Amino acid sequence: MSEAGEKPNVPYWHLYTDADGISRQKRCAMTEFDLKSMKPPAAPQWQGEKHHDGMSVMVTVQPVGWTGQWHENPAPQWIIPLSGRWFVESMDGTRVEMGPGEISFGEDQNCRTVEETKTGHLSGTVGDEPAVLMVVQFDTKRDETSPCRFR
């Protein structure tokens, strides 16, 4: 067996709704991993199950110049850019730009509306190429929605 090194630290952004109904973003890290084989006899690799439930997986392509206007995520979902860049702006004014290899967890359901139209988040493409995103959407909502709960 080859040396696996230290447990990984995988960063992600968590877009969530605070107790006042305002969406915010927090930088978090997944650190709870176990070294095991996905299916023997394959060599062990670091694995960290973060959620077990029914899910839908889709790939979405946002055209150059696309903006999603203010909206909430339709369900809790992981968003992983495959190519291109995109941004997410939360109601607190935080704007995060992400590209391939960066991860966001969108969970801004039940936001209140401010300034007549601002609820949830604003999102769109950055740059001169489409943003290709893989979306892994949960079929059920979690009871606990505190930021950085995926470890």
Secondary structure by P-SEA (a helix, b strand, c coil): ccccccbbbbbbbbbccccccbbbbbbbbbcccccccccccccccccccccccccccbbbbbcccccccccccccbbbbbbccbbbbbbccccbbbbbcccbbbbbccccccccccccccbbbbbcccbbbbbbbbccccccccccccccc
